[in-house]
Amino acid sequence: MQRRKFLTGSAIGAAGVALAAPALAQSRIEWDMVTSWPTGAPGVDDSARRIAARITELSDGRLTINVHGANEIVPAFGVFDAVSQGVAQMYHSVPAYWTSKSKAIGLFGSFPFGLTAPEQMGWMYHGGGQALYDKIYGGFGLKGFIAGNSGPQWFGWFRNEIHTLEDLRGLRIRTTGFSGEMLRRVGVAVVTLPGGEVFQALQAGTIDAGEFIGPWNDFAFGFHQVAKHYYYPGPGEPSSAEEIVMNAAAYDALPNDLKLIVKTVAMSASEETTTDYDLNHAKAVRTLVKDHGVQLHKVPDEILAGLGKATQELVSDLLADSDPLVAETMASYAKFRNITAEYARYSYAAQMNARTQDFPEA
């Protein structure tokens, strides 16, 4: 009797599994990820594809992400609208591209003389950044996570040396986001271009100087072939965060475990992508100098001082912005920046200075 009951129960269980299998197959979800990067672009395209593959793998294929480079479905600067409108379900890009949507968005990517990559993540995780990010992006029907950082940017590639603020005035320089607003305030003619178009613009002379991400990417794009003077640091972008952003309705429709997978993959990508950039930027600089005759220059103090003054004016304007979300986000960012910058002089900055002085290049 007991055996018969067991067999009966097993038969019912098997039938239940058989009935559940089609439902499971139907629950599989396939998304398109559009990116702002040419396929194969070092770092950025690598990161987008790694994130997509990891979500697919961790979900056992229940959420499959197909990656499309810039211009395969939409242009590089079209990904925000495409995902907001449901043309695609996810994009990989940088917040610096979307300041025309809301000035506050740029703060989640980079800000002149602002947060470093670890500090940026600290603000998002512990300083209220994610809640503000959700509030602003939610207004466009989007849900996103920061998913990596390319680290400190360089000031850019120049055909000729620069020494004073006067040397910058009137130059056509490619940059994005608040870095561009800072440069406009000192008389630069800022040009915003997708990364894949910067080399051609430099080569054709339609821009006088430009930056994209940093040595690793810039080397791969060949900027050193048309401009030999490479300036550091890039005060306009002490870090540059990358993001994965989803159509909010598509994200909300996911079961909770898949939402957690997406969030966790973004968090792990933040560390992995940032350290990937740190190493490859360092390797690229050595190659650019030793094998390609690139001349490295520190941005002159007069220029840094002028850019710092322009940034102080920019901060004041954003704190007084008529959009309360812009003012709130700037205040939150500035508060976090000030406390971490105060401590950094005793920690990271002090350690870096000590290492440079006591242990010179091997």
N, C-alpha and C positions, 0 to 999 in steps of 0.2 A: 504493500500500500504506500509506504513511504517512498519506495523506489518509483512507483508509478507517478506519485505526486511530483517527485523530483524531475522526472522525464517530462511531465506535462509542463512544469514550470520552465524547464530548459527550452522546450519547443516554443513557448510563448516568448521567452527572452530572445531566442534566435529570430523569431518573426519581428520582434520589436527592433532588433538591430537592422534587419533587412528593410523595415519600413523607414528607419531613421536615416539609412544611407543616402537615399535620394534627397532628403531634406538637408543633410549635411552638404551634399554637392551643390544644392541650390544656394546654400548660405555662403558659398565662396564669392569673394568680392574682388573685382579687378579695377584698379585705378590707373589713370595716366598722370605721371609727374612731368610737368613742363619746366624747363630750366632757362636761366638767363645766360647759359654758357655754351660755347661751341662744343660739340662732341669731341672728347679727347683732351680738353683743356686741363692741364695739371691742377691738382688740388680741388678745384671747384667741381669739375665733372666727376672726378674720382669720388669725392665726398657724396655727391648726389646718388651715384650708382651704388656706393657702399651702403648708404642708408636704405635705398629701395630693396637691395638684395637682403639686407638683414631683417627688415620688416617682413618680407616674403618668407624668409627661412624660419624666423621665430614663430610666425603664425601658421607654419606648416602649409603655406599656400592659401590659407583662408583669406588673406589680404595680399594680393599680388600687385606689385607696383611696377609699371612699365615706364621707363625713362625716355624722354624726348628732349634733345638738345635745342638750343635756340634756332628758331626759324623752321623747325620740323613741323610744328603745329602752329605756334604763334611766335612773334618776334621776341627778342631778349627782354625788351621793356614791356611786353604785352602780357606777361605771365600773371601779374596781379589781377588784372581785369578778367583774364580768361578763367581763373579759378573762382573769383568772386561771382562770375556769371554762370558757372557750372560747365564751361566748355571743357575743362579738365578738373580733376579732383584735388590736385596737389601741385605746388611749385617749390622749386629750390632756387633761392636768390639771396639778395642782401637788402636789409631795410633801408640802406642809404639811397636806394633807387626810388623810394616812394614818398619823399618829402612833399611832392606836389599834391599828394592825397591828403596828408596831414603833416604839418611840421614836426609833430611829436614823434612820428614813426622813425625819423632819422636817429633819434636818441637811442633806439634799440640796436642800432648798428654801430655807430661811431659818432664822436663829437670832438671838435678841436680841443687839444690839451685835456682830454677827458680820461675815461676809464681804459685801463689795459684789458687784455682778454680775460684774465682771471677775475679782475674786478667787475667786468661787465656781467659775467656769469653770477658773481656774488650779488650784484644788484637784482638780477632777474630772480634768483632763488631766495634771497634773504632780505632784500631791500624794497620789496613791493613792485619791482619791475614787471613781473609776469602778470600781475593783476591789472596794471595799466595797459600792458600789451594786449591782454584779452579784451579790455573795454574798448580800446581804439579799433582793433582789427574786427571786433564783433560788429561795429558799425558798418563794416563793408561785407558782412556775411562770411567772415573768415575766422579760422582758429589756427594759431601757429605756435611753434616752439623754436627757440634759438638752437642751432644744431652745428656749431663749430665757429671757428674764428681764424682768420688768416694772420693775426698778430699785428705788430707795428707796421704801418705802411711807410713807404719812403716818400720824400717830397716830390720826386719825379725825375724824368729824363729830359735834359736840356741840350740843345745844340751848342750853346755858348755858356760860359761861366756867368754866374750872377753874384753880386756883391752887396747891393743895396736894395731898398724898397723901390727906388726909382727904376732899377733894372727890371723889376717885375711889371711895372705899370704898362698896360697895353698889350702884354703878351697874351697869346691865346693858349690856354692851358686846359688839358682834359682832366677833369676830376668829377666827383659826384657829391651829393648830399650837403651836409653842413660845411664840409671842407671847401666846397665851391662858394658857399655864402661868405665864409671867412676871406677867401681870396678876392671875391668881388669888392669887398670893403676896402681893399688896398689897391684897387684899380686894375685887377686882372680881368681879362675877357674870358670867362669860364665857358668851356665847351663840354657838353655831356654826350658821351658816345658809349655804346656797348664795347666791352673789352676786345671783341673780335675785329673792331674797326679802327683801333688806335694806331696800329702799325701803319696802315695805309695813309691815315691822316698825317702822321709824322713824316712819312716818306714823301707825301705830296706837298708838304709844307702848309697844309690847311690848319695845323696847330703848330705852335712853337715849342711846346713841351707837354709832357703828360705823364700820368701814372695810372696803373691799373690795380694790381694787388700787391706785388712785391717781387723780389728777385727771381724766385722760382718761376712764376707765371710770366713775368716780363721777359726773362731769358727765352722761354719757350716761344713767345710771340715775336721775338727778334728785335725788340726795341733798341738793343745795343748796336744794331747794324746802321741805324740812322741818327743816333744821338749818343755821344760818348761820355757826357757829364751826368753822373748819377748822384743825387743829393739826398742826404739823410740828416735828421729824422724827418718823418712826415707829421708835423704837429696837427695837421687837419684830421688825421686818423690814427690815433695811438693804438687802435685795434679796429677790426672790421668784422662784425658778426655775420654769420650766414644763418639762414632760416629755412625751415620747412613749414609751409603754410597750406592749410586745407580749406576746401569749401566747408563752411560750418555745418550745413545740412548733411553733407556726406559724412563728416566726422561724427556728428551727433547720432547718426543712424548706426554707427558701429557698436557692437557689444562692448561691454566694459573691459574685457580682457584685451581686445584689439586696441582700444584706446590707450591702455596701459603700455602695450608693446610699442606703439608709435611714440609715446612720451619717453619711454625708457631708451629707445634707440636714439632719439634726438639728444638725450642727456649723454649717452655714451659717445655719440659722434662729436659732441662738443670737445671732449678731451682728446679723442683720437685724431680728429681733423686738425686741431690746433697744434698738437705736437708734431704732426706730419709736416705742417707748414714750417715750424721752427727749424726742423732739421734740414729740409730741402731748400729753404731760403739761404741757410748758412752755406750749404754746398754750392748753390748757384752763385753767390757772391764771389767765392774763391775762383770759380771758373771764369766769371765775367772779367775779373781783374787780371788773372794770370794768363788766360788764353785769348782774350778778346780786347785787351787794352782799354777797358773801361776805367775812367777816373772817378774815384769816390770823393765827394766833398761834403763837409759838414755845412749845413745851412748857416750863413753868417748870423751873428748875434743880433745885428740891427734888424734883419728880416724877422727873426724869431720874436723880437720885442714888438715889432709892428703887427705881426700876426696875433700876438697875445693881446694887444690892445683891441684889435678888431673882434677877437673872441669875447672879450669882456663886454663889449657893446652888444654883441649877438646874444649873450646870456641875458643881459638886462632886457632886451627887446622880447625875448621868449618868455621871461618871467612876467612881463606885462602884456602878453598876447591876449587878444580879445576872445580867443577860444580857451575856455577854462581847462580843457584837457591838456592843451599845450603847456599852459602855465603850471599845471599840477605835475605834469611829467618832468618838466625842466626842474622844478623845485625838488622833486624826489631824486632825480639824477644828480643834481648839484650837491645835495646833502650827503649822498652816498660817496660821491667823488671826493668831497672835502675831507671826510673822516678817513677814507682809505689812503688818500694822498698824504695826509698828515702822518699816518703810521708808516707808509712806504719809505719815507726818508730814513727811518731807523731799521727797516727790515730789508726789503728787496733792493731798493736803491743803494743802501749802505753796503750790502753784500756784493752787489755788482761792482761798485766802485772799488771795494777791497780786492775783489778777484782780479780786476783789471790792473791794479797797481802791484799786487804781490805775485801774481802768476801771469806774466805776459804770454802772448801767443806762443805756442809750442813750435 
